[in-house]
Amino acid sequence: MTVREIFRQNLRYYRKLQGLTQEALSEKLGLNPKYITNLEAQSKFPSAETIDAISSALKIKPSQLFEEEGCPHNYVSFDKNLFTEKIVEGLSSQMKSALRELLEKKL
């Protein structure tokens, strides 16, 4: 697997782990939404400064974007429980917000 493929898979994995869409990540970075799409499609490769910004936004070390073990597609001992917890936390937060808004409108 090439460095670009590893980067692309890890970017997608860690972005989803944080519950971010491509658009949401691009907003956090102040970049064009198509840029993240292009990174994940392997048609672009970021500068060192952008890699630092991405890793900061994803709350990981820059090196994690290049570790072959990082992506669950390559990682045999992928922690499914941690991944599930992150997804549930994100959904729980979204559900709480939606329920709060609904109740405020109804009450």
DSSP file (Angstrom, degrees, kcal/mol; ACC not computed):
  #  RESIDUE AA STRUCTURE BP1 BP2  ACC     N-H-->O    O-->H-N    N-H-->O    O-->H-N    TCO  KAPPA ALPHA  PHI   PSI    X-CA   Y-CA   Z-CA
    1    1 A M              0   0    0      0, 0.0     2,-0.1     0, 0.0    67,-0.0   0.000 360.0 360.0 360.0 137.1    0.0    0.0    0.0
    2    2 A T     >  -     0   0    0      1,-0.1     4,-2.4     4,-0.0     5,-0.2  -0.343 360.0-110.6 -81.7 164.4    1.4    3.4   -0.9
    3    3 A V  H  > S+     0   0    0      1,-0.2     4,-2.8     2,-0.2     5,-0.2   0.893 119.9  52.7 -59.2 -41.1    1.8    6.4    1.5
    4    4 A R  H  > S+     0   0    0      2,-0.2     4,-2.8     1,-0.2    -1,-0.2   0.901 109.1  48.6 -64.2 -40.6   -1.0    8.2   -0.3
    5    5 A E  H  > S+     0   0    0      2,-0.2     4,-2.5     1,-0.2     5,-0.2   0.916 112.7  48.1 -64.9 -42.7   -3.4    5.2    0.1
    6    6 A I  H  X S+     0   0    0     -4,-2.4     4,-2.6     2,-0.2     5,-0.2   0.939 113.5  47.6 -62.3 -47.1   -2.6    4.9    3.8
    7    7 A F  H  X S+     0   0    0     -4,-2.8     4,-3.0     1,-0.2     5,-0.2   0.937 112.1  49.9 -58.0 -48.6   -3.1    8.7    4.3
    8    8 A R  H  X S+     0   0    0     -4,-2.8     4,-2.1     1,-0.2    -2,-0.2   0.917 113.6  44.5 -58.9 -47.5   -6.4    8.6    2.4
    9    9 A Q  H  X S+     0   0    0     -4,-2.5     4,-2.6     1,-0.2    -1,-0.2   0.906 115.4  47.5 -65.8 -42.0   -7.8    5.7    4.4
   10   10 A N  H  X S+     0   0    0     -4,-2.6     4,-3.1    55,-0.3     5,-0.3   0.899 109.3  53.7 -67.9 -39.1   -6.6    7.1    7.7
   11   11 A L  H  X S+     0   0    0     -4,-3.0     4,-2.1    54,-0.2     5,-0.2   0.950 112.7  43.8 -58.0 -49.1   -8.0   10.5    6.9
   12   12 A R  H  X S+     0   0    0     -4,-2.1     4,-2.4    -5,-0.2     5,-0.2   0.927 115.4  49.2 -61.5 -46.2  -11.4    9.0    6.2
   13   13 A Y  H  X S+     0   0    0     -4,-2.6     4,-2.4     1,-0.2    -2,-0.2   0.954 114.8  41.5 -60.3 -53.2  -11.3    6.7    9.2
   14   14 A Y  H  X S+     0   0    0     -4,-3.1     4,-1.4     2,-0.2    -1,-0.2   0.828 113.3  54.6 -69.0 -30.7  -10.3    9.4   11.8
   15   15 A R  H  <>S+     0   0    0     -4,-2.1     5,-2.4    -5,-0.3     3,-0.2   0.943 112.7  42.6 -64.4 -47.0  -12.7   11.9   10.2
   16   16 A K  H ><5S+     0   0    0     -4,-2.4     3,-1.6     1,-0.2    -2,-0.2   0.863 108.1  59.9 -67.9 -35.4  -15.6    9.5   10.7
   17   17 A L  H 3<5S+     0   0    0     -4,-2.4    -1,-0.2     1,-0.3    -2,-0.2   0.847 106.1  48.3 -60.5 -33.6  -14.3    8.5   14.1
   18   18 A Q  T 3<5S-     0   0    0     -4,-1.4    -1,-0.3    -3,-0.2    -2,-0.2   0.453 118.4-116.2 -83.5  -1.8  -14.8   12.2   15.1
   19   19 A G  T < 5 +     0   0    0     -3,-1.6     2,-0.4     1,-0.2    -3,-0.2   0.780  66.6 144.8  73.5  26.9  -18.3   12.1   13.6
   20   20 A L      < -     0   0    0     -5,-2.4    -1,-0.2    -6,-0.2     2,-0.1  -0.801  42.6-143.0-103.2 138.9  -17.3   14.7   11.0
   21   21 A T     >  -     0   0    0     -2,-0.4     4,-2.3     1,-0.1     5,-0.2  -0.430  35.9-104.1 -80.9 169.2  -18.5   14.9    7.4
   22   22 A Q  H  > S+     0   0    0      1,-0.2     4,-2.3     2,-0.2    14,-0.2   0.903 124.9  50.5 -60.2 -39.9  -16.1   16.0    4.7
   23   23 A E  H  > S+     0   0    0      2,-0.2     4,-2.2     1,-0.2    -1,-0.2   0.910 108.8  50.3 -65.2 -43.0  -17.9   19.4    4.7
   24   24 A A  H  > S+     0   0    0      2,-0.2     4,-2.2     1,-0.2    -1,-0.2   0.905 111.6  48.1 -64.2 -41.4  -17.7   19.8    8.5
   25   25 A L  H  X S+     0   0    0     -4,-2.3     4,-1.7     1,-0.2    -1,-0.2   0.920 110.5  51.2 -65.0 -42.6  -13.9   19.0    8.5
   26   26 A S  H  X>S+     0   0    0     -4,-2.3     5,-2.8     1,-0.2     4,-0.9   0.885 109.0  51.7 -63.6 -36.7  -13.3   21.5    5.6
   27   27 A E  H ><5S+     0   0    0     -4,-2.2     3,-0.6     1,-0.2    -1,-0.2   0.923 107.7  51.9 -63.3 -43.9  -15.2   24.2    7.6
   28   28 A K  H 3<5S+     0   0    0     -4,-2.2    -1,-0.2     1,-0.2    -2,-0.2   0.841 115.8  42.1 -59.5 -32.4  -13.0   23.5   10.7
   29   29 A L  H 3<5S-     0   0    0     -4,-1.7    -1,-0.2    -5,-0.1    -2,-0.2   0.556 109.5-122.0 -92.0 -10.1  -10.0   23.9    8.5
   30   30 A G  T <<5 +     0   0    0     -4,-0.9     2,-0.3    -3,-0.6    -3,-0.2   0.849  68.2 132.8  70.1  33.9  -11.3   26.9    6.5
   31   31 A L      < -     0   0    0     -5,-2.8    -1,-0.2    -6,-0.2    -2,-0.1  -0.734  68.1 -85.8-115.0 162.9  -10.9   25.0    3.3
   32   32 A N    >>  -     0   0    0     -2,-0.3     3,-2.0     1,-0.1     4,-0.7  -0.465  39.0-126.2 -62.7 134.0  -13.0   24.5    0.2
   33   33 A P  H 3> S+     0   0    0      0, 0.0     4,-1.2     0, 0.0     3,-0.4   0.810 109.1  60.7 -55.3 -31.3  -15.3   21.5    0.9
   34   34 A K  H 3> S+     0   0    0      1,-0.2     4,-2.7     2,-0.2     5,-0.2   0.733  90.5  71.8 -68.0 -20.5  -14.1   19.8   -2.3
   35   35 A Y  H <> S+     0   0    0     -3,-2.0     4,-2.3     2,-0.2    -1,-0.2   0.934  98.5  44.3 -63.3 -47.1  -10.6   19.8   -0.9
   36   36 A I  H  X S+     0   0    0     -4,-0.7     4,-2.7    -3,-0.4     5,-0.2   0.907 112.8  53.3 -64.4 -40.6  -11.3   17.0    1.6
   37   37 A T  H  X S+     0   0    0     -4,-1.2     4,-1.6     1,-0.2    -2,-0.2   0.928 110.5  47.2 -57.2 -45.3  -13.2   15.1   -1.0
   38   38 A N  H  <>S+     0   0    0     -4,-2.7     5,-2.1     2,-0.2     6,-1.1   0.864 110.3  52.3 -66.7 -36.1  -10.2   15.3   -3.3
   39   39 A L  H ><5S+     0   0    0     -4,-2.3     3,-1.1     1,-0.2    -2,-0.2   0.939 112.5  44.5 -63.3 -45.9   -7.8   14.3   -0.5
   40   40 A E  H 3<5S+     0   0    0     -4,-2.7    -1,-0.2     1,-0.3    -2,-0.2   0.751 110.6  54.6 -72.0 -22.7   -9.9   11.2    0.2
   41   41 A A  T 3<5S-     0   0    0     -4,-1.6    -1,-0.3    -5,-0.2    -2,-0.2   0.467 112.1-123.0 -87.1  -2.3  -10.2   10.4   -3.5
   42   42 A Q  T < 5S+     0   0    0     -3,-1.1    -3,-0.2    -4,-0.4    -2,-0.1   0.672  82.1 115.3  70.8  20.8   -6.4   10.5   -3.7
   43   43 A S  S   <S+     0   0    0     -5,-2.1     2,-0.3    -6,-0.2    -4,-0.2   0.571  76.9  36.7 -94.4  -8.1   -6.3   13.2   -6.4
   44   44 A K        -     0   0    0     -6,-1.1    -2,-0.2    -5,-0.1    -1,-0.0  -0.941  64.1-155.4-135.0 158.8   -4.6   15.7   -4.1
   45   45 A F        -     0   0    0     -2,-0.3    -6,-0.0    -3,-0.0   -41,-0.0  -0.995  25.5-124.2-135.5 131.9   -2.0   15.5   -1.4
   46   46 A P        -     0   0    0      0, 0.0     2,-0.1     0, 0.0    -2,-0.0  -0.230  19.0-110.9 -78.4 160.8   -1.7   18.1    1.4
   47   47 A S     >  -     0   0    0      1,-0.1     4,-2.3     4,-0.0     5,-0.2  -0.316  37.6-101.8 -75.2 168.4    1.1   20.3    2.4
   48   48 A A  H  > S+     0   0    0      1,-0.2     4,-2.2     2,-0.2     5,-0.1   0.883 124.4  53.5 -60.0 -39.0    2.9   19.8    5.8
   49   49 A E  H  > S+     0   0    0      1,-0.2     4,-2.1     2,-0.2    -1,-0.2   0.891 109.2  47.9 -64.6 -39.3    0.9   22.7    7.2
   50   50 A T  H  > S+     0   0    0      2,-0.2     4,-2.9     1,-0.2    -2,-0.2   0.880 108.6  54.1 -69.7 -37.4   -2.4   21.2    6.1
   51   51 A I  H  X S+     0   0    0     -4,-2.3     4,-2.6     2,-0.2     5,-0.2   0.918 109.4  49.0 -60.9 -43.1   -1.4   17.9    7.6
   52   52 A D  H  X S+     0   0    0     -4,-2.2     4,-2.1     2,-0.2    -2,-0.2   0.920 112.8  47.3 -61.0 -44.1   -0.8   19.6   10.9
   53   53 A A  H  X S+     0   0    0     -4,-2.1     4,-2.5     2,-0.2    -2,-0.2   0.905 112.5  49.3 -65.4 -42.1   -4.1   21.4   10.7
   54   54 A I  H  X S+     0   0    0     -4,-2.9     4,-2.2     2,-0.2    -2,-0.2   0.940 111.6  48.2 -62.3 -47.8   -6.0   18.2    9.8
   55   55 A S  H  <>S+     0   0    0     -4,-2.6     5,-2.7     1,-0.2     4,-0.5   0.882 111.9  50.2 -63.5 -36.9   -4.4   16.2   12.6
   56   56 A S  H ><5S+     0   0    0     -4,-2.1     3,-0.9    -5,-0.2    -1,-0.2   0.931 111.1  48.1 -64.9 -45.4   -5.2   19.0   15.1
   57   57 A A  H 3<5S+     0   0    0     -4,-2.5    -2,-0.2     1,-0.2    -1,-0.2   0.833 115.3  45.7 -63.9 -32.4   -8.8   19.1   13.9
   58   58 A L  T 3<5S-     0   0    0     -4,-2.2    -1,-0.2    -5,-0.2    -2,-0.2   0.448 110.6-124.0 -90.8  -0.9   -9.1   15.3   14.2
   59   59 A K  T < 5S+     0   0    0     -3,-0.9     2,-0.3    -4,-0.5    -3,-0.2   0.901  72.0 112.5  59.1  45.7   -7.4   15.4   17.6
   60   60 A I  S   <S-     0   0    0     -5,-2.7    -1,-0.2    -6,-0.1    -2,-0.1  -0.873  74.8 -92.3-135.3 169.2   -4.6   13.0   16.6
   61   61 A K    >   -     0   0    0     -2,-0.3     3,-1.5     1,-0.1     4,-0.5  -0.608  36.2-120.7 -78.8 145.1   -0.9   13.1   16.0
   62   62 A P  G >  S+     0   0    0      0, 0.0     3,-1.5     0, 0.0     4,-0.3   0.865 112.2  62.1 -54.1 -36.4    0.2   13.9   12.4
   63   63 A S  G >  S+     0   0    0      1,-0.3     3,-1.8     2,-0.2     4,-0.4   0.777  89.0  69.9 -62.8 -25.5    2.1   10.6   12.2
   64   64 A Q  G X  S+     0   0    0     -3,-1.5     3,-0.6     1,-0.3    -1,-0.3   0.757  88.4  64.1 -65.7 -22.7   -1.2    8.7   12.8
   65   65 A L  G <  S+     0   0    0     -3,-1.5   -55,-0.3    -4,-0.5    -1,-0.3   0.636 108.8  40.6 -72.6 -12.3   -2.3    9.7    9.3
   66   66 A F  G <  S+     0   0    0     -3,-1.8     2,-0.5    -4,-0.3    -1,-0.2   0.345  85.2 111.7-117.8   4.1    0.6    7.7    7.9
   67   67 A E    X>  -     0   0    0     -3,-0.6     3,-1.3    -4,-0.4     4,-0.5  -0.698  57.5-149.8 -84.8 124.0    0.5    4.6   10.1
   68   68 A E  T 34 S+     0   0    0     -2,-0.5     3,-0.4     1,-0.3    -1,-0.2   0.803  98.0  54.9 -62.4 -28.6   -0.5    1.6    8.2
   69   69 A E  T 34 S+     0   0    0      1,-0.2    -1,-0.3     6,-0.1     5,-0.1   0.663  89.2  81.1 -77.1 -15.9   -2.0    0.1   11.3
   70   70 A G  T <4 S+     0   0    0     -3,-1.3    -1,-0.2    -6,-0.1    -2,-0.2   0.843  76.7  72.3 -63.2 -37.7   -4.2    3.1   11.9
   71   71 A C  S >X S-     0   0    0     -4,-0.5     3,-2.0    -3,-0.4     4,-1.2  -0.628  78.9-135.4 -85.6 133.9   -7.0    2.3    9.6
   72   72 A P  T 34 S+     0   0    0      0, 0.0     6,-0.2     0, 0.0    -1,-0.1   0.742 103.5  67.6 -61.3 -21.2   -9.3   -0.5   10.6
   73   73 A H  T 34 S+     0   0    0      1,-0.2    -4,-0.1   -64,-0.1    -3,-0.1   0.790 115.4  27.8 -65.7 -25.2   -9.2   -1.9    7.1
   74   74 A N  T <4 S+     0   0    0     -3,-2.0     2,-0.7    -6,-0.1    -1,-0.2   0.516 105.4  88.7-108.8 -10.0   -5.5   -2.7    7.8
   75   75 A Y    ><  -     0   0    0     -4,-1.2     3,-1.0     1,-0.2    -6,-0.1  -0.821  52.0-167.8-106.2 114.6   -5.6   -3.2   11.5
   76   76 A V  T 3  S+     0   0    0     -2,-0.7    -1,-0.2     1,-0.3    -7,-0.0   0.879  88.6  46.7 -67.5 -39.6   -6.4   -6.7   12.8
   77   77 A S  T 3  S+     0   0    0      2,-0.1    -1,-0.3     3,-0.0    -2,-0.0  -0.121  77.6 164.4 -98.9  39.0   -7.0   -5.6   16.5
   78   78 A F    <   -     0   0    0     -3,-1.0     2,-1.4    -6,-0.2     3,-0.1  -0.320  43.4-121.9 -55.0 129.9   -9.2   -2.6   15.6
   79   79 A D     >  +     0   0    0      1,-0.2     4,-2.1     2,-0.1     5,-0.2  -0.622  33.8 177.8 -82.3  91.4  -11.0   -1.6   18.8
   80   80 A K  H  > S+     0   0    0     -2,-1.4     4,-2.8     1,-0.2    -1,-0.2   0.840  78.1  57.4 -63.8 -34.3  -14.7   -1.9   17.7
   81   81 A N  H  > S+     0   0    0      2,-0.2     4,-2.7     1,-0.2    -1,-0.2   0.926 107.8  45.9 -64.1 -44.3  -15.9   -0.9   21.2
   82   82 A L  H  > S+     0   0    0      2,-0.2     4,-2.3     1,-0.2    -2,-0.2   0.924 114.0  49.0 -63.8 -43.8  -14.1    2.4   21.1
   83   83 A F  H  X S+     0   0    0     -4,-2.1     4,-2.0     1,-0.2    -2,-0.2   0.925 112.7  47.9 -61.1 -45.1  -15.3    3.1   17.6
   84   84 A T  H  X S+     0   0    0     -4,-2.8     4,-2.8     1,-0.2     5,-0.2   0.907 109.7  53.1 -62.5 -43.2  -18.9    2.2   18.6
   85   85 A E  H  X S+     0   0    0     -4,-2.7     4,-2.9     1,-0.2    -1,-0.2   0.920 108.2  50.2 -58.3 -44.9  -18.6    4.4   21.7
   86   86 A K  H  X S+     0   0    0     -4,-2.3     4,-2.1     2,-0.2    -1,-0.2   0.910 112.5  46.7 -61.3 -43.0  -17.5    7.4   19.5
   87   87 A I  H  X S+     0   0    0     -4,-2.0     4,-2.6     2,-0.2     5,-0.2   0.934 113.6  47.9 -64.3 -46.2  -20.4    6.9   17.1
   88   88 A V  H  X S+     0   0    0     -4,-2.8     4,-3.1     1,-0.2    -2,-0.2   0.899 110.4  52.4 -62.9 -41.3  -22.9    6.5   20.0
   89   89 A E  H  X S+     0   0    0     -4,-2.9     4,-2.3    -5,-0.2    -1,-0.2   0.927 111.4  46.9 -59.3 -45.2  -21.6    9.7   21.7
   90   90 A G  H  X S+     0   0    0     -4,-2.1     4,-2.0     2,-0.2    -2,-0.2   0.921 115.5  44.3 -63.8 -44.9  -21.9   11.7   18.5
   91   91 A L  H  X S+     0   0    0     -4,-2.6     4,-3.0     2,-0.2    -2,-0.2   0.896 111.4  54.3 -67.1 -39.2  -25.4   10.4   17.9
   92   92 A S  H  X S+     0   0    0     -4,-3.1     4,-2.6    -5,-0.2    -2,-0.2   0.921 109.2  47.9 -59.9 -45.0  -26.4   10.9   21.5
   93   93 A S  H  X S+     0   0    0     -4,-2.3     4,-2.1     2,-0.2    -1,-0.2   0.911 113.3  47.6 -62.5 -43.5  -25.3   14.5   21.4
   94   94 A Q  H  X S+     0   0    0     -4,-2.0     4,-2.4     2,-0.2    -2,-0.2   0.902 112.1  49.7 -65.0 -41.3  -27.2   15.1   18.1
   95   95 A M  H  X S+     0   0    0     -4,-3.0     4,-2.8     2,-0.2     5,-0.2   0.902 109.2  51.9 -65.1 -41.3  -30.3   13.4   19.5
   96   96 A K  H  X S+     0   0    0     -4,-2.6     4,-2.6    -5,-0.2    -1,-0.2   0.924 111.4  47.2 -60.3 -44.4  -30.2   15.5   22.7
   97   97 A S  H  X S+     0   0    0     -4,-2.1     4,-2.4     2,-0.2    -2,-0.2   0.923 113.5  47.4 -63.4 -44.8  -30.0   18.7   20.6
   98   98 A A  H  X S+     0   0    0     -4,-2.4     4,-2.2     2,-0.2    -2,-0.2   0.906 113.7  47.5 -64.7 -41.7  -32.8   17.7   18.3
   99   99 A L  H  X S+     0   0    0     -4,-2.8     4,-2.7     2,-0.2     5,-0.2   0.902 110.9  51.7 -66.0 -41.3  -35.0   16.7   21.3
  100  100 A R  H  X S+     0   0    0     -4,-2.6     4,-2.3    -5,-0.2    -2,-0.2   0.924 111.1  47.7 -60.5 -45.6  -34.3   19.9   23.1
  101  101 A E  H  X S+     0   0    0     -4,-2.4     4,-1.8     2,-0.2    -2,-0.2   0.907 112.2  50.0 -62.0 -42.9  -35.2   22.0   20.0
  102  102 A L  H  X S+     0   0    0     -4,-2.2     4,-1.9     1,-0.2    -2,-0.2   0.919 111.9  47.1 -62.6 -45.3  -38.4   20.0   19.6
  103  103 A L  H  X S+     0   0    0     -4,-2.7     4,-2.6     1,-0.2    -1,-0.2   0.883 109.2  54.2 -65.0 -38.9  -39.4   20.5   23.2
  104  104 A E  H  < S+     0   0    0     -4,-2.3    -1,-0.2     1,-0.2    -2,-0.2   0.880 110.8  46.6 -63.3 -37.2  -38.7   24.2   23.1
  105  105 A K  H  < S+     0   0    0     -4,-1.8    -1,-0.2     1,-0.2    -2,-0.2   0.870 116.9  43.6 -70.7 -37.0  -41.0   24.5   20.1
  106  106 A K  H  <        0   0    0     -4,-1.9    -2,-0.2     1,-0.2    -1,-0.2   0.780 360.0 360.0 -81.5 -29.1  -43.8   22.5   21.7
  107  107 A L     <        0   0    0     -4,-2.6    -1,-0.2    -5,-0.2    -2,-0.2   0.455 360.0 360.0 -96.4 360.0  -43.6   24.0   25.1
